[in-house]
Amino acid sequence: MTRAVKLRDDYSASDLRRLAARSRQANAARRLLALAAIRDGASRTDAARVGGMDRQTLRDWVHRFNAEGPDGLRDYQHPGPACRLNGAQQAELKALVEAGPDRQRDGVVRWRRIDLQRVIRERFGVIYHERHVSTLLKRLGFSHVSARPRHPGQDPAVMEAFKKNFPRILSAHIGHLPKGKPIEIWFQDEARIGQKNGIVRQWARRGTRPRQPADQRYENAWLFGAICPARGKAAGLVLPFVGTASMQLHIEEISRYVARGAHAVVLLDRAGWHTTNKLKLPRNVSLIFLPSRAPELNPVENIWQFLRANWLANTVFDGIEHIIDAACSAWNNLAALPDTIRSIGLRKWAHTGQCP
């Protein structure tokens, strides 16, 4: 039989247990406890049982501990082979992926692994397997995601100017109010909820593609929604039609949710039923219109995604009453989650001093 390896004596059993309690690696903690048992005089068999290992494995960890101390008991993940592209080449590839392909030059409208495999071979003379291109892209910080639609006429400079100048815009709209009056920032939008419903991602066994029912009928209702992120409040109506009359009802609904003595400034897009002079605004509500073709500035767009993903998608609606019931239920579920409303809706440019 081999002789037991002597354990270094600069750590007491109490020291080892203290290190185990502070360790963030479960495996390192149980190895430390096994060594603490040895220090207390337990047999190597009993100490190995404490650490959930056999005696030979315990012997190996004793060698590591003697050579490197407590750090030698940690799990180390091998980083794998070094990337065959140097830093400059990786930076060039990253810029190429971010810019996207040119239809005329590259012949595709989105990068596929096989396309990038060819580009890497032609530009850098490095041959990768197609599967390894995914590993390389993940190492560079990319993931395979769905693109969000953007209006071709959108002007990013206008959006940035609106956010930068929002305090001045807000002051111009509330200048008539008494000094010191509390101001609430609300965002408003509408969503069509109907029988041509969406299908969202779900967990499933690898290699399968689950099937979900998809209706082809066209009955729908309109969900008018508004949120006050700072207060975690939501005001909504589900109506069978959209237009000025519906918007009037929703403005009055928002007015009822404004805190007593406060004034609501509602940010919304430039739909015709928003900008019409036929709207009669309550005394505690003012409107600020967002720039055209800039849905990214309205967090209610993200609220719609949250509602569909959690309570509305993957459903076949029997008729208009079923649609209205489902939309009301989804909105009430949201209204009961003030922290979620804050998380989705708070924007630094609109909530200075209220947003982390």
VOLOLUM-768180 format. One line per 3 residues: their letters; for each residue z negated, y, x negated of N, C-alpha, C. Coordinates in steps of 0.02 Angstrom, whole numbers. Layout:
BEGIN
a) Z/Y/X/Z/Y/X/Z/Y/X | ... .
//
This chain:
BEGIN
mtr) 0/-60/-42/0/0/0/0/62/-44 | 35/115/-21/36/178/-58/-31/213/-50 | -48/250/-101/-111/288/-99/-102/350/-55 .
avk) -157/369/-22/-155/429/20/-146/491/-24 | -103/536/-1/-91/598/-38/-151/645/-26 | -177/673/-81/-234/719/-74/-212/784/-43 .
lrd) -249/807/7/-232/869/42/-261/928/4 | -221/979/-7/-245/1039/-42/-308/1065/-7 | -354/1093/-47/-420/1108/-20/-434/1183/-11 .
dys) -381/1225/-9/-394/1296/0/-393/1317/73 | -385/1270/119/-390/1284/190/-441/1236/221 | -491/1265/255/-540/1223/289/-513/1199/356 .
asd) -549/1153/388/-529/1130/454/-527/1187/504 | -576/1232/499/-577/1289/545/-517/1334/534 | -499/1344/469/-440/1386/454/-377/1355/484 .
lrr) -370/1290/478/-310/1256/504/-307/1260/581 | -364/1253/614/-364/1258/687/-350/1329/709 | -374/1377/671/-361/1447/688/-286/1463/681 .
laa) -256/1436/628/-183/1445/620/-144/1411/676 | -168/1352/698/-135/1316/752/-138/1355/817 | -195/1388/830/-202/1427/892/-156/1487/892 .
rsr) -141/1514/833/-99/1574/828/-25/1558/822 | -9/1496/807/61/1477/796/102/1482/860 | 163/1506/854/209/1510/911/255/1450/914 .
qan) 248/1403/867/288/1342/868/242/1283/884 | 256/1249/939/214/1194/960/212/1139/908 | 268/1124/876/269/1071/826/226/1089/766 .
aar) 230/1151/743/189/1172/686/115/1169/705 | 98/1186/767/28/1186/789/0/1115/787 | 38/1066/811/11/997/812/6/969/741 .
rll) 50/990/696/44/968/626/-19/997/593 | -33/1060/609/-94/1091/583/-156/1056/610 | -155/1036/673/-212/1001/702/-222/932/670 .
ala) -166/900/653/-171/835/619/-203/843/550 | -184/896/514/-214/909/448/-287/929/454 | -304/965/508/-374/983/520/-416/920/531 .
air) -387/870/565/-423/807/575/-435/772/509 | -385/775/464/-395/745/398/-451/781/361 | -451/848/365/-503/886/332/-572/869/360 .
dga) -575/851/424/-639/832/454/-660/761/436 | -618/724/401/-636/657/379/-607/602/421 | -561/617/468/-531/565/508/-484/523/466 .
srt) -473/461/487/-426/418/451/-355/444/461 | -311/422/415/-241/446/421/-209/421/486 | -229/363/508/-202/336/571/-224/380/630 .
daa) -288/398/632/-313/440/687/-284/510/682 | -277/537/621/-249/603/613/-176/605/636 | -138/551/619/-68/547/641/-64/545/716 .
rvg) -112/508/748/-112/505/821/-126/574/851 | -168/615/820/-181/683/844/-117/724/844 | -77/715/792/-15/754/786/44/723/821 .
gmd) 34/664/853/90/632/888/144/607/842 | 124/576/786/173/553/736/147/489/705 | 187/457/662/163/399/626/135/420/557 .
rqt) 106/372/522/73/388/459/122/413/406 | 182/384/403/230/404/353/253/477/365 | 263/493/428/283/562/444/227/610/426 .
lrd) 164/591/440/108/633/421/106/643/346 | 119/588/308/120/594/235/172/645/212 | 232/644/244/285/691/226/262/763/238 .
wvh) 228/774/295/205/842/310/149/865/264 | 108/818/240/56/835/191/89/860/127 | 143/826/106/180/848/46/206/919/57 .
rfn) 235/932/116/262/999/130/206/1051/130 | 149/1033/159/93/1079/162/65/1094/93 | 60/1043/52/35/1053/-16/81/1099/-57 .
aeg) 147/1093/-44/196/1132/-83/205/1203/-57 | 204/1212/9/222/1277/38/168/1308/80 | 113/1274/93/61/1300/136/80/1294/209 .
pdg) 48/1334/253/62/1330/325/135/1341/343 | 170/1384/304/241/1396/320/283/1333/312 | 260/1286/271/298/1225/262/297/1179/322 .
lrd) 253/1192/370/248/1150/430/292/1175/487 | 326/1230/477/368/1258/530/435/1222/533 | 466/1222/592/533/1194/600/584/1245/576 .
yqh) 631/1223/538/684/1267/514/751/1241/540 | 788/1286/571/854/1267/598/906/1283/545 | 945/1233/528/996/1245/477/1048/1294/502 .
pgp) 1064/1346/465/1111/1396/489/1183/1371/496 | 1197/1312/468/1265/1286/471/1307/1315/414 | 1369/1294/410/1412/1318/355/1426/1393/361 .
acr) 1436/1423/303/1451/1495/302/1518/1509/334 | 1524/1566/365/1587/1585/398/1641/1594/345 | 1700/1568/359/1755/1572/312/1790/1639/313 .
lng) 1772/1683/360/1797/1751/361/1746/1796/328 | 1768/1840/284/1721/1887/253/1702/1943/302 | 1658/1987/280/1633/2039/325/1688/2083/352 .
aqq) 1734/2104/309/1789/2147/332/1834/2112/382 | 1847/2049/370/1890/2011/416/1855/2001/483 | 1789/1988/482/1752/1981/544/1753/2046/584 .
ael) 1746/2103/549/1747/2168/583/1816/2181/613 | 1868/2162/578/1937/2171/604/1948/2128/665 | 1925/2065/662/1933/2020/720/1893/2046/780 .
kal) 1833/2071/768/1792/2098/822/1827/2157/856 | 1855/2202/816/1891/2259/844/1952/2236/883 | 1986/2184/858/2045/2158/892/2027/2129/960 .
vea) 1972/2091/964/1952/2061/1027/1930/2115/1077 | 1893/2165/1053/1871/2219/1097/1929/2259/1124 | 1980/2271/1084/2038/2309/1106/2081/2270/1156 .
gpd) 2080/2204/1151/2121/2163/1195/2192/2157/1169 | 2231/2110/1197/2300/2099/1173/2349/2150/1200 | 2403/2159/1165/2459/2200/1188/2511/2153/1218 .
rqr) 2529/2168/1281/2575/2122/1316/2640/2113/1278 | 2667/2167/1252/2732/2163/1218/2726/2128/1151 | 2674/2144/1114/2668/2116/1046/2641/2044/1047 .
dgv) 2589/2032/1088/2555/1968/1086/2578/1920/1140 | 2612/1945/1191/2639/1901/1242/2590/1876/1293 | 2528/1901/1292/2477/1880/1341/2440/1942/1364 .
vrw) 2404/1934/1421/2366/1991/1448/2291/1983/1435 | 2270/1926/1410/2200/1915/1390/2199/1866/1332 | 2149/1874/1289/2144/1829/1232/2119/1760/1254 .
rri) 2155/1709/1234/2131/1640/1241/2113/1615/1171 | 2077/1560/1169/2057/1534/1104/2119/1516/1062 | 2169/1488/1094/2229/1467/1057/2266/1528/1029 .
dlq) 2263/1584/1065/2295/1646/1040/2258/1672/979 | 2191/1674/983/2152/1699/927/2155/1651/868 | 2162/1587/881/2172/1539/827/2235/1556/788 .
rvi) 2288/1573/824/2351/1592/792/2344/1657/753 | 2310/1707/784/2302/1772/752/2262/1765/688 | 2208/1726/689/2167/1716/629/2207/1683/574 .
rer) 2248/1634/593/2289/1600/543/2340/1648/512 | 2373/1689/555/2426/1733/530/2398/1792/490 | 2341/1820/512/2314/1880/479/2272/1863/418 .
fgv) 2233/1810/422/2183/1798/370/2197/1733/331 | 2246/1694/353/2261/1632/318/2207/1579/325 | 2166/1583/376/2111/1536/387/2128/1495/449 .
iyh) 2124/1429/445/2140/1385/500/2076/1360/532 | 2065/1377/594/2008/1354/633/2031/1306/687 | 1989/1258/705/2002/1218/764/1992/1264/825 .
erh) 2029/1251/878/2024/1294/937/1952/1297/964 | 1916/1241/962/1847/1242/987/1802/1286/945 | 1816/1289/879/1773/1328/835/1784/1403/845 .
vst) 1841/1422/875/1852/1493/889/1798/1518/937 | 1777/1477/986/1723/1496/1031/1658/1508/992 | 1642/1464/945/1582/1472/904/1585/1537/865 .
llk) 1643/1552/837/1652/1613/798/1643/1675/842 | 1671/1673/902/1665/1731/947/1593/1742/968 | 1556/1688/982/1486/1694/1001/1445/1722/943 .
rlg) 1462/1703/881/1428/1729/822/1440/1804/815 | 1498/1827/837/1515/1898/833/1488/1938/892 | 1454/1904/939/1422/1939/995/1462/1940/1059 .
fsh) 1513/1897/1065/1554/1895/1125/1534/1837/1170 | 1548/1845/1235/1540/1790/1283/1599/1794/1332 | 1612/1738/1365/1670/1733/1411/1647/1756/1480 .
vsa) 1664/1817/1500/1640/1846/1562/1698/1869/1605 | 1684/1882/1669/1734/1908/1715/1738/1984/1707 | 1798/2011/1708/1807/2083/1701/1794/2117/1768 .
rpr) 1770/2179/1764/1759/2218/1825/1820/2262/1837 | 1845/2265/1900/1904/2306/1913/1890/2380/1901 | 1941/2416/1877/1936/2488/1864/1997/2522/1892 .
hpg) 1986/2577/1927/2042/2615/1954/2084/2643/1896 | 2151/2635/1898/2191/2660/1842/2187/2735/1832 | 2167/2772/1884/2162/2844/1878/2094/2869/1858 .
qdp) 2048/2823/1843/1980/2844/1826/1979/2882/1760 | 1939/2936/1757/1933/2977/1697/1861/2971/1671 | 1850/2933/1617/1782/2925/1591/1750/2991/1572 .
avm) 1790/3039/1549/1762/3104/1529/1730/3140/1588 | 1760/3134/1647/1733/3166/1707/1666/3134/1725 | 1662/3068/1719/1600/3033/1734/1544/3054/1687 .
eaf) 1560/3058/1622/1509/3078/1573/1487/3150/1584 | 1535/3194/1603/1517/3263/1616/1471/3269/1676 | 1485/3228/1727/1442/3230/1787/1371/3209/1770 .
kkn) 1363/3155/1731/1296/3133/1712/1261/3185/1669 | 1297/3214/1622/1267/3264/1577/1245/3326/1615 | 1285/3346/1664/1271/3409/1700/1233/3397/1765 .
fpr) 1209/3335/1777/1177/3322/1841/1117/3366/1855 | 1073/3381/1806/1017/3426/1822/1040/3494/1848 | 1094/3520/1820/1121/3584/1844/1151/3576/1914 .
ils) 1186/3521/1926/1215/3509/1992/1160/3503/2044 | 1107/3466/2027/1052/3457/2073/1018/3524/2088 | 1008/3564/2037/976/3630/2048/1017/3673/2096 .
ahi) 1083/3669/2090/1126/3710/2134/1121/3688/2207 | 1106/3624/2219/1102/3599/2287/1033/3607/2319 | 982/3619/2278/914/3625/2306/886/3694/2294 .
ghl) 930/3741/2274/906/3808/2259/876/3844/2320 | 896/3824/2380/872/3857/2441/804/3831/2463 | 780/3778/2430/716/3748/2451/657/3783/2419 .
pkg) 599/3782/2451/540/3814/2421/524/3783/2353 | 499/3823/2308/481/3800/2241/425/3749/2246 | 432/3694/2209/381/3642/2208/390/3589/2261 .
kpi) 442/3594/2302/452/3544/2354/473/3478/2322 | 443/3421/2340/462/3356/2311/535/3339/2328 | 570/3314/2278/641/3295/2286/649/3220/2275 .
eiw) 682/3187/2321/697/3116/2315/772/3107/2303 | 789/3065/2254/859/3050/2239/877/2984/2274 | 925/2988/2319/949/2929/2355/1023/2916/2337 .
fqd) 1044/2853/2340/1113/2834/2332/1135/2797/2395 | 1197/2811/2418/1221/2783/2481/1291/2753/2472 | 1305/2700/2509/1371/2669/2509/1377/2623/2569 .
ear) 1438/2596/2580/1449/2547/2633/1482/2485/2604 | 1470/2428/2637/1502/2366/2617/1525/2329/2679 | 1584/2299/2674/1610/2258/2729/1583/2188/2721 .
igq) 1550/2163/2773/1525/2094/2773/1563/2057/2826 | 1600/2005/2807/1643/1973/2856/1655/1899/2844 | 1698/1871/2885/1711/1799/2883/1750/1779/2821 .
kng) 1791/1824/2794/1823/1809/2729/1772/1824/2675 | 1725/1779/2668/1666/1789/2626/1680/1768/2554 | 1637/1788/2509/1646/1772/2439/1612/1706/2419 .
ivr) 1632/1681/2361/1602/1621/2331/1576/1642/2262 | 1513/1628/2249/1482/1649/2186/1469/1590/2141 | 1453/1604/2078/1438/1552/2030/1375/1514/2049 .
qwa) 1372/1450/2029/1313/1410/2042/1305/1359/1986 | 1245/1331/1979/1234/1279/1930/1263/1213/1955 | 1295/1177/1910/1323/1112/1928/1329/1070/1865 .
rrg) 1339/1005/1874/1346/961/1817/1409/980/1778 | 1402/978/1711/1457/994/1667/1517/949/1682 | 1576/980/1685/1636/942/1699/1655/938/1772 .
trp) 1611/964/1817/1626/964/1888/1640/1035/1912 | 1671/1041/1969/1682/1106/2001/1663/1099/2074 | 1603/1123/2093/1580/1115/2163/1627/1150/2211 .
rqp) 1628/1125/2272/1668/1156/2325/1622/1190/2376 | 1643/1249/2399/1606/1287/2449/1653/1306/2505 | 1629/1309/2567/1673/1327/2623/1698/1398/2617 .
adq) 1761/1409/2634/1791/1476/2633/1828/1487/2698 | 1804/1533/2738/1834/1547/2803/1897/1590/2795 | 1944/1583/2840/2006/1622/2838/2011/1671/2896 .
rye) 1958/1677/2935/1958/1725/2991/1938/1795/2968 | 1945/1844/3012/1941/1914/2988/1888/1956/3023 | 1845/1928/3065/1794/1969/3096/1745/1995/3043 .
naw) 1724/2057/3050/1679/2086/3001/1637/2141/3031 | 1583/2157/2997/1540/2214/3014/1531/2255/2951 | 1499/2313/2959/1489/2359/2902/1415/2368/2890 .
lfg) 1395/2358/2828/1326/2370/2808/1322/2438/2773 | 1289/2485/2806/1276/2551/2777/1208/2547/2741 | 1209/2559/2675/1147/2552/2638/1133/2613/2594 .
aic) 1070/2630/2587/1048/2683/2542/982/2663/2510 | 974/2682/2448/911/2666/2412/884/2728/2379 | 818/2731/2375/783/2782/2335/749/2744/2279 .
par) 780/2738/2220/752/2695/2168/682/2716/2145 | 669/2781/2141/604/2803/2116/547/2778/2161 | 559/2775/2226/507/2752/2273/515/2678/2291 .
gka) 570/2647/2270/582/2577/2289/595/2568/2362 | 626/2619/2395/638/2618/2466/712/2604/2481 | 724/2575/2540/793/2559/2561/800/2575/2635 .
agl) 855/2608/2653/870/2624/2723/939/2599/2739 | 945/2553/2788/1010/2525/2803/1022/2515/2877 | 1086/2512/2894/1108/2497/2962/1167/2450/2958 .
vlp) 1171/2402/3005/1229/2358/3010/1265/2377/3075 | 1329/2398/3069/1366/2423/3126/1434/2388/3130 | 1462/2383/3190/1526/2348/3197/1587/2390/3178 .
fvg) 1576/2453/3161/1633/2497/3144/1611/2546/3090 | 1660/2577/3058/1646/2626/3005/1682/2691/3023 | 1650/2747/3010/1679/2812/3026/1625/2865/3028 .
tas) 1644/2923/3054/1598/2980/3055/1537/2965/3098 | 1547/2935/3157/1490/2921/3201/1441/2873/3167 | 1467/2822/3132/1423/2776/3096/1386/2811/3040 .
mql) 1422/2855/3005/1389/2891/2950/1335/2937/2976 | 1346/2968/3034/1295/3011/3064/1231/2971/3078 | 1239/2910/3105/1182/2868/3119/1144/2850/3054 .
hie) 1183/2837/3002/1150/2818/2939/1113/2877/2907 | 1143/2936/2908/1109/2995/2881/1043/3006/2917 | 1043/2997/2983/981/3006/3021/931/2951/3004 .
eis) 956/2890/2989/911/2836/2968/879/2852/2901 | 919/2877/2854/891/2896/2788/838/2950/2797 | 851/2998/2841/805/3053/2853/736/3027/2874 .
ryv) 735/2973/2912/671/2946/2935/631/2911/2879 | 665/2893/2825/631/2859/2770/607/2908/2716 | 627/2970/2720/606/3019/2670/532/3033/2679 .
arg) 495/3038/2623/424/3050/2627/409/3117/2661 | 353/3120/2696/334/3181/2731/329/3239/2681 | 362/3294/2697/360/3354/2655/409/3353/2598 .
aha) 448/3299/2590/497/3294/2535/567/3309/2561 | 614/3317/2514/684/3329/2531/726/3277/2494 | 772/3245/2530/815/3193/2501/882/3222/2480 .
vvl) 902/3208/2419/970/3224/2395/1007/3157/2390 | 1058/3149/2432/1094/3086/2437/1159/3090/2397 | 1167/3046/2348/1229/3042/2308/1273/2989/2338 .
ldr) 1337/3006/2350/1383/2960/2384/1455/2976/2364 | 1500/2930/2379/1570/2941/2360/1605/2989/2408 | 1670/2998/2399/1707/3048/2437/1749/3019/2494 .
agw) 1723/2967/2526/1758/2939/2584/1764/2994/2638 | 1815/2987/2680/1829/3039/2729/1771/3051/2777 | 1735/2998/2796/1679/3007/2843/1617/3033/2807 .
htt) 1619/3040/2740/1565/3072/2703/1575/3147/2696 | 1637/3166/2686/1652/3236/2671/1668/3278/2732 | 1674/3248/2791/1693/3285/2851/1641/3337/2871 .
nkl) 1665/3392/2897/1620/3446/2921/1587/3427/2988 | 1607/3372/3018/1579/3351/3082/1509/3321/3074 | 1489/3304/3012/1422/3277/3002/1370/3332/3011 .
klp) 1317/3316/3046/1261/3362/3055/1202/3336/3015 | 1187/3370/2960/1135/3346/2915/1066/3366/2940 | 1018/3319/2939/949/3337/2953/923/3387/2902 .
rnv) 870/3422/2920/843/3474/2877/817/3448/2811 | 799/3385/2809/770/3358/2747/820/3317/2706 | 886/3328/2717/938/3290/2682/992/3337/2657 .
sli) 1012/3329/2594/1071/3363/2566/1116/3310/2534 | 1180/3325/2527/1229/3278/2499/1256/3304/2434 | 1264/3259/2385/1301/3274/2323/1354/3221/2316 .
flp) 1417/3243/2308/1472/3195/2304/1486/3176/2231 | 1493/3111/2220/1508/3085/2154/1581/3099/2137 | 1599/3098/2072/1669/3107/2054/1713/3053/2085 .
sra) 1775/3069/2096/1822/3021/2125/1833/2962/2078 | 1843/2904/2107/1859/2842/2070/1806/2827/2017 | 1742/2834/2036/1688/2822/1988/1633/2780/2021 .
pel) 1648/2719/2044/1596/2678/2077/1540/2658/2030 | 1552/2660/1964/1499/2641/1917/1439/2688/1920 | 1449/2749/1946/1393/2796/1950/1347/2782/2009 .
npv) 1368/2737/2054/1329/2724/2115/1296/2655/2109 | 1230/2652/2099/1197/2587/2092/1198/2544/2155 | 1216/2573/2213/1220/2532/2274/1276/2480/2266 .
eni) 1326/2495/2223/1377/2445/2209/1345/2382/2180 | 1294/2390/2138/1258/2333/2110/1213/2300/2162 | 1189/2340/2210/1150/2311/2265/1194/2263/2305 .
wqf) 1256/2281/2318/1301/2236/2355/1309/2170/2317 | 1317/2173/2252/1324/2112/2213/1262/2069/2219 | 1203/2101/2217/1140/2064/2223/1134/2030/2291 .
lra) 1151/2067/2345/1147/2039/2412/1194/1980/2421 | 1256/1989/2399/1305/1935/2407/1285/1873/2367 | 1263/1884/2305/1246/1827/2262/1187/1787/2287 .
nwl) 1140/1821/2322/1078/1787/2341/1075/1767/2414 | 1108/1804/2460/1097/1791/2531/1160/1790/2574 | 1217/1811/2548/1275/1818/2592/1334/1773/2573 .
ant) 1342/1758/2509/1400/1719/2488/1392/1646/2508 | 1447/1607/2498/1447/1535/2512/1427/1519/2584 | 1445/1562/2630/1426/1554/2701/1486/1563/2746 .
vfd) 1491/1521/2797/1542/1530/2849/1507/1559/2911 | 1529/1618/2932/1499/1652/2989/1534/1632/3054 | 1495/1615/3105/1524/1593/3169/1558/1650/3206 .
gie) 1532/1710/3200/1560/1767/3236/1523/1830/3218 | 1537/1883/3254/1510/1949/3237/1434/1950/3240 | 1405/1914/3289/1331/1914/3294/1300/1879/3234 .
hii) 1331/1825/3211/1306/1790/3152/1312/1835/3091 | 1366/1872/3085/1376/1918/3029/1322/1971/3029 | 1310/2002/3087/1260/2055/3091/1190/2029/3075 .
daa) 1174/1970/3101/1108/1940/3087/1099/1927/3012 | 1151/1900/2980/1146/1884/2909/1140/1948/2867 | 1179/2000/2885/1176/2063/2848/1108/2096/2856 .
csa) 1082/2095/2917/1015/2125/2929/962/2086/2889 | 966/2021/2890/917/1980/2854/920/1994/2779 | 981/1999/2752/989/2012/2680/960/2080/2662 .
wnn) 975/2131/2703/949/2198/2688/873/2200/2694 | 845/2167/2744/772/2166/2751/739/2130/2692 | 772/2078/2668/747/2043/2609/745/2091/2549 .
laa) 797/2130/2542/799/2179/2487/744/2231/2495 | 736/2258/2556/687/2310/2568/617/2288/2552 | 605/2222/2554/538/2195/2539/528/2186/2464 .
lpd) 577/2207/2422/573/2199/2349/580/2267/2315 | 529/2310/2320/535/2376/2290/546/2375/2214 | 517/2327/2179/528/2323/2107/600/2306/2091 .
tir) 632/2264/2132/702/2248/2122/745/2310/2133 | 729/2349/2185/767/2410/2198/761/2458/2140 | 702/2464/2112/693/2507/2053/733/2481/1994 .
sig) 729/2415/1982/763/2386/1925/838/2396/1929 | 867/2387/1988/939/2394/1997/961/2467/2000 | 920/2509/2032/943/2576/2050/927/2632/2003 .
lrk) 875/2626/1962/856/2682/1919/910/2697/1867 | 927/2761/1861/975/2785/1811/945/2843/1773 | 947/2839/1707/916/2891/1666/946/2960/1681 .
wah) 1011/2962/1691/1043/3027/1701/1022/3059/1767 | 1000/3019/1816/981/3046/1881/906/3049/1890 | 868/3011/1851/795/3006/1861/759/3026/1797 .
tgq) 773/3083/1771/740/3108/1711/665/3110/1723 | 628/3076/1678/555/3074/1686/530/3019/1731 | 576/2984/1767/557/2931/1813/583/2863/1790 .
cp) 625/2863/1739/657/2801/1717/638/2787/1645 | 616/2726/1629/597/2710/1561/657/2712/1513 .
//
